[in-house]
């Protein structure tokens, strides 16, 4: 017999090996095999008759039986094709690492029954987690349960929470625990020794006993689609798995992704909404023409003073990301006239660029709207805001919580223990308030999110506003300093109106053909020189333009680094976009030895920056 084996490599085709005498191997089983003078772990994806002459034999098996059933093996192939990842890399990312000396599988994985799938359920509202736990408590005695969280810290917290609520063993499947423990947890679920697992995206294939209940927490979170194969959102994998194996699927989110809200409007999901949860006062401060030399408006300074006097805690959120230009006098944002997303500003070249269609214009000297001369990329970093707060409130305990200051975890401990009165931080600081939130959340200038050079800018800003409002302690308040007080994302947060936000956002996306109405794809070309990268990208764009049903934007350089030349092509297409790209991309991706450069493909990107 001949084995077809795939490896964690940027190659789509399997490698063929012979089976040594006396060894039995089946598809879905992991084996050790020689490859380029190394021994590598691969997954058997096929078994066939043929001439074995000249083929190397595999060196041994990893586990004594298959780790994937035939249906699960086919599912990994679908994930690879849908995400334009290789089959081997996809399987490697979604299976537990191989621990030393672990070979025994007491029972093969049960194949999926393929029973009719239920309509997935979307839980929104401030009490969504309480309602989810109540439902899981009713189902734990009759169904296996798999909970997928966006981050390791979330998986850890939910494992503890589920164990206390469900009164059954809860196994963790994320990389925050030792590899041997992850492997053992996977095997325990496969043989039915446990029925509840919690993990991150690496647990998407976990073999919970059927019939199963699947849960995707905070489905809108970009962490559900991290870099690396397979480049597909966990939400899409969970929806497809539930469809294939007949599982019950819960999606939870305070602010669902626009794609998920649209699916619920279309009847593809059932939205379970309760009455509105408690909502703090959300006030808006119009800072057009101000905040150039001072990040705290008089209204925010006054609110901080009142909160500290009442022994409350303050969180000041800083969101300086992106590089769009806005007018400090009228609030006008420089947008692409064709795509209507904010254009990215390059200070070195004095240019503005559209991240989608790659239009490049000279940066204007005055505001095109009011002719004012305060058109500039504005914003405040956490360190500068911290300095200003210390100057205004000398006797307050002030801490900073961002990527640099979090390294020692001291700030997080100070927040949890209540020792920090004023915290200046990024969005991650919201999760540090456990269990009680701040009494005041002040947004220094969220306009940098609202004017991100990305069509999802409004969605991200709205999600941030909503998360802050949900986190505020009883009796607390939210204050938003902005140059765009009338923006629909701001007003929807003020009035606690989810439906209003999605109505505006879906109208904008439908008009211009953004997801969920069309799919996007990013193709990145890398080479040793700018010239080679440019020529390969232009050749690729010409071939793609010959395919029907696609919108192909002109290739454009990503950055100007001579050491890492990259060019990118943005595509729009229908639901069948991955399949349509195959005639052009498949032959090129197989030619990994092409001296002109490398091609990377990302379907459905979560951002364009």
N, C-alpha and C positions, 0 to 999 in steps of 0.2 A: 504493500500500500504506500501511497505518496501522501505526505502531509503538506498542506498549504498553511504557512505560519506568517503572521504579521507582527511587526516589532514597533517599538516607540521610536519611529524614524519619520522624516519628512518624505516618505515614499508610499505611494498608494498601493502598489502591487505586492502580493504576498511572495514569500520565498518557499521553495519546495525542498523537502527533506524526505529521507527514507526512514522507516521505523525499524529499529534493531530487533532481532529475533527475541521472542518471549515478552515483548513489551506491548501493551494494549493502550491505545490513545484514541480519544474521541474529540470531535469539534467542541469548542467551548472550554477546552482544557489548556492549562499553561504548561509550557515545556521550556527546557534549556537547550539551546542550539548554538552551533558555531556560526559566527558571522564576522568576516574580516579579521580573523585571528583573535577574536574575542568570544567569550561565552555570554550570550544574552538571553533574557527571558522573553518569550514570545507567546502569542495566543494562537492556538490551532483554529483555523476558520474553515477548513475543508479537508476531506479525506476521499481519495479517489484511486482508482486503478491506473496503472501506467508503468512505463519503463523506468525502473529505479537506477539504471546504470548511470554512473557519474554523479549521483546525488549523495551528499553527505548525510549521515544519520544524525538524528537528534541525540543529545548527550544524556537526556533523562527527563523526568517529569517533575513539575513543581508541586502539584497536589495530586493526590491519588485518583481524583476524578474531576469532571468538569466543574468549573466555577460559574459558568454561564449555561443556561438552558438554550436549546435551539431558538426559541422565541427571543430570549434576551440577546443572543448573539446577533440575530437579525436586527434587533433594535439598535445595537451599537453601530451597525453598518448604516442604518438610516441617519443616526446622529452625525456620523462622519460625513455622509453625503450632503446633508442639509447645511452643515457648517463649513464645508470645504476643508475639513481636517482629514488627516489620514486615519484609516481604520485602526492601525496599531496604536497611534498616539491617543486616539479617542478611548480605546479600551484600557490603555495604561492609566489614563487620568481618572477613569471611573471604576477601577478595581483597587482593592486594598493592596498595599505594598507586600512584597514577598518576604516574610521573616525567615531568618536562618533556621533550618531544621524542621520547618513546618511542612508536612506533606500529606497528612491524613485528612480526608473528607469523609465523614461518616455517612452522609446521604447526599445524593446528587441534587442540584437545585430543581425545584418543582417548576414545570413549564407553565406558562400563563394559559389560563382557560379560554381567554378571548370572549368572555361573556359581554353582553351589551353594556356599554359604558353609561354611567350616570352623567347628568349634566353637572359640570364642576360648579362649586359654590364659592362665591366671593364674599368674604366677611369684611365689612367696613364699620366705622363707628368707634367711639372711644372705649366701648366695652367689648370689642371684638375678641380680645384674648380670653376674657372670662367666658364668653359664649363658646369659643372654640374648646376650651378645657372641659366645659360641661358636655359638649358633644362627644369628645374623646372619652370622657368617663363613661358614657353610655355604650360606646362601641368597643372598649378595650377587651371585653370578655368574649367578643365574637369576631374580631377583626385584628389583623396585624396593623401596626401603625408605624409610619415613617415620617419624620418631621425634618425638613431641610431648612436651615437658617442661612442668612447671608454671610455671617462672620463666625469665626471660632468662638469668640466670647459669647455670642448669642446662642450658639449650640450648647456651650457649657451651662449657661443659665437655664435654658429650656430643659436640659436633661435633669437638672435638679428640681425644676418646677414640676415636670411631668412625673418624676418619681414620687414626689410628695403628694401629688393630686391623684394619680392613678393607682398608687399602692402596688406597683409591679416593678420588676427590674427594668431599667432603661439603659440601653447600650449606646455608647458613643461611637461614631464612625468617622470623626473628623481628624485632621492632622495635629490636633492639640494633645493627643494621647500617643503613647508608644506604638510603633508599627505592629508589633506582635499583638497588642491589645485590639487594634483595629481589625486585624485578620481574624482573631478569635471571635470578635463580635459579629463579623460578617458570617462566619461559619455557624455560630449559634443561631442566628436568624435563619440561615438556610436549612438547618435541620429541625427548626421549630422549637428549640430549647428556650428561646426568648421571642417576644412578639412586638417589642417596641424599640425602635432605633431612632437616634437623633444625629444629624451630621450637617455638613455643608455640601457643596455641589459634588464632591467626590463620593457622596453617598446616594446619588441619584438612581443607581441600579441596585441598591441594597435589597436582598431577597427576603423582605418581610413576608410572613405567612399570608397566603391568600384565603379569603378575600381581604383586600388591603384598604387601608385609609391612608392617603397621602396628604401631606400638608406642606405648603410653601409659605414661609413666613416673610412678611414685608416684600411681596412679589415685585414691587417697583424698585427695589434697591439695586443700584448698578453693580454692587458686589456679587450679584448672582450671575454676572458675566465678566469674570476676571480675565486677564491676559492668559494666553496659552491654550493649547488644544484641550477639548473641542471648543471653538469659539462660537458658542451658542448659549442663549439665555436659559437658565435653569427652568424658567416658567414654560418655555416651549417643550423642553424634555418631559416635564411633569405632565403637561397636557397630553402629549403623545403617549406617554406610558399609561396614563389613565384610560385613554381611548383603546389602547391595545389589550390591556389586561383586565379591563372592567373595574378598576379601582375607583373608590370615591375620593375626590380631590377637593381640598379646601385651599383657597388662596386668601391670605390676609393682607390688608394694607389700610393705613389711614388715608392715604392719597394714592389710589391705584394708578398704575401706568395708564397713559392715554390709550394704548393698545388694549389693555384689559377692560377699561371702561367701555370702549367701543364694542368689544365682544359681548359685554353684558347688555348693551343697548340692542345689539343684533340678536339676542336670545341664545348666544352660544354659551354663556355663563348665567347662573342664577345669582343675582345680587341680593344678599341678605342684609337689609338695612334696618337698624333700630332707630328709635327716636334720637334726636341730637343730644350729644353728651354735654356736660358742663363746659362752658366756654368762657375764658377770661376776657376782659375788655381788651380789644386790640385797637390801638390808636395810631394814627399816621401823622408824621411831621414832614411837611413839605420843605425840603432843604435846597431847592433850586436857588442858585446864586450864593450859597453859603457852604460851609464845611471845607473850604479850601485850606485853611490854616488851623482848623480846630475840628476834631472828629465828633465832639459832643455838642449837640444843640442845647440851647437853654432849657428846652422841655425835657431832654434826657438827663441833663445834670440835675434838674429839680427832682425828677423821678428817682434817680439814684440816691439823692440826699434823703428823700422821704423813706425809701426802702431801708436804708441803713439805720435811720432813726427808729424804725419799727422792728429792728433786729432781723430783718429779712436778708436774703442773699440775692446778688445781682449777677446775671450772665450777660456779657456784651459779646455778641456774635459778629465776627469779622469775616467777610466773604470776598476778599480781594482775589479773584481768579479771572482769567481771560484778559483781554487787552483791547476791548472795544473803545471807541471814542464817543464822548457825550459832551453836550454843551452845559457848562456850569451855570449859565444864566437861564435858559429855557428848558433844559432837560432833554433836548433833541438827541437822538441816537443815530449815528451814521450807519445806515443799513444798505445792503445790496438792493439795487432797484429791481432786480429780477427775482431774487430768492427771498427777499425781505427778512433775512437774518442779519444780525449785527456783523459788521466787517471788522476783521482783526487788524490792529494797528502795529506797524513795525517802526519803532523809534529810529533805528539805525538807517532805514531806507526811506523814512518819511512816506510810507505807503500804507494803504488799507487794502485788505484782501478778503474776498468771500471764501469761506472754507468749503463751500459746496461747488459753485460753478467756477471758482478760481479767478474771478474777475479781479484785476489789480488796477487801482486808481491812485493818483497822488493824494496824499493826505491834505485836506483843505486847511487853509490858514484861519478862516472864519466859519462860523456856524452857517450852513446853508439855509437854516430856517429863520433865525433872528438876526443874522449878520453879526452876532456877538463874537468876542475874541477869547472866550473861555472854553473853546473846544479842545479837549485833552483827555487822555486816559487818566481817570481820577481813581483814587482809592487809598485806603489806609491799611497797613499791615498790623498784625497783632502786637508786635514789639513797640511800634510807635503809639498805638492806642494805650498800651499798658503804661507807658511813660506819662502820657497825658492824664490818665486816671490817677496815677500816684501823685501828680502835681496838684490836682484838684481835691483829692481826698487823702490827705497826708496821714490820717490816723486809721484808715481802713486797711485791712489785710487784703492785699491784691495778689492774684496768681495768674499765670498765663498757661493756657492749655492748647498747644499746637504740636506739629510734627517734631519740632526741636525740643520743646520743654517737656514733652511726655516721656522722654527716654528713661528718666529715672523713676517714673511712676509716682514721684512725690506729689505732684500737683493733683493727680487723681485721688490719692489718699487724703489730701487736704480737703478736696471737694466732698468726698464720702463722709469724712469725719466732721464736716461743718466748720473747719478752721479758716477757710478762705471766704471772705465776705464778698469780694468782687472778683469774678473770673472773666478774663479776656481770652476768648478762644474761638476755634472753628466749630463746625457742626458736630464734630466728634465729642465736644464737651457736653452736649446734651445727654449723651449716654452715661456720662460720669455721675450724674445726679441720681443716686439710688439710695433709698427709695423716693425721697422727697425732692421735688424740683425747686428751682429758684423762684423767688417772689416777683422778680422782674427780669424779663428778657428784652434787651435792647439791641436792635439791629443797627450797626454803625452805618453801613451803606450797602444794602443788598442789591443795588443797581448793577454791580459787577456781575451778578448772576443773571439778572433780568436782561442784560445786554451781552450775554455770552454769544460768541459767534457760532451759534448752534441753534437749530430749530427747536430743541427741547429746553431752551432757556426759561420760558414761562413755567413749564412743568416742574423744573428743578427748584425755582424760586418758590412756587406755591407749596411744594412738598416741604421745604425748609420752614416756611411760615407756619404751616399746619403742625409740624412736629414740635416747634417751639411752643405753640399755644397749648398743645396736649400735655406738654411737660411742666408747664407752670404750676406752682403750688396753689392750693385753694386760696382764693382771695388775691391772687397775683394778677399781673398784667403784662401785656406785650406792647412795645413801642417800636414802630418801624420808621426810621429816617430814610426818606427816599426822594429822588428827583422825579419819580413817576407815581404820584399818589393816586392817579386814576386808573392805573394798569389793572386789568381784570384779575390778575393773580393776587394783587394786593387787596383789591376790594372783596374778592371771594373769601380771603382769609379774615378780613374784618367782619364780614357778615356770616361766617361759617356756612358757606354756600358751595358745596362740592359741584352740584349740577351746573351752576352758573359758570364755574371755571371750565368744565369740560365742554360745555356748549360753545364757548368762545374758542377754545383750543382746537376742537375738532373742526370747526368752521375754517379756521386758519389753515389747518393741515389739508383739509379736503380741497381747498382752493388751489393749493400749490403742489399737491401730490406728494405729501410727506406721509410716513407711516402713521396710522395703520392702513392707509389707502394704497400705498405702493411700498415696496421693499427697497432697502438701500444695500449697497455693497461697496466696500472700500478695497481697492487693490493697490498694494504698495510694492514698488520696484526698488530693489537695492542693487548697487553695483560699486565697483572700485573707483569710478570717476563719474563726475556729473554728466559728461557727454554720453557715456555708455548707458547710464540710468535713463537719461532723457530719450535716447534713441529707442531703447527697449520699451519704455512707457508709450511713446508715440506710435510704435509699431503695434503694440497691444491695443491701444485705443482705436486704431484704424480697423483692426480685425473685429473688435467688439461692435463697432458702428455698423458692421455688415449684418449683425444679428437683428432679427425683428423684435419689436416690443420693448426695446431698451432706450433709455435716455443716458447717453454717455457724455459726461462733462470733460472738458479738455484736461489732459494731464498737467500737473503743476508740481514744482519742487516743494518738499517739506524741509524747511530750514535751509541754511546755507553752509552747513559744516562740510569742509572738503574731505574729512576723514570718514564720513558716513553719508554719502550722497543717497537721497531717497526722493522718489517721485511717486505721486499718488493719483489714482483715477477714481472718481466717484460715479457710481451707476445707480439708476433707478429702474425698477422692473416690477412685474406682477408677482403673484404667489409662486409661480414656477421659476423664479429668477435663478436659483441654484442649478436647475436642469438646463436652462437656456444658455448658461455660461459654459457648459461642458465642452462644446465643440472647439472653443478657443482656448480655454484654460487647461483642460486635461492633458493635451500633448505637451504643453509648456511645463506644467508642474512635474511631469515625469522626467523632464530633462534637467535634473538637478545639477548635472555637471556643466550646464551651459555657462561658458565663461563670461557672457554678457551681464549676468546678474541673477538675482533671485526674486521670485514673485511670492507675495503673501496675500492671502484673501481673507477678508472678514465680512461675513454676512450680518446684516442687521446690527450695525454698530450702535453702541449706546451713546456715543458722542462723536463729534466730527473734529475735535481739537487735538 
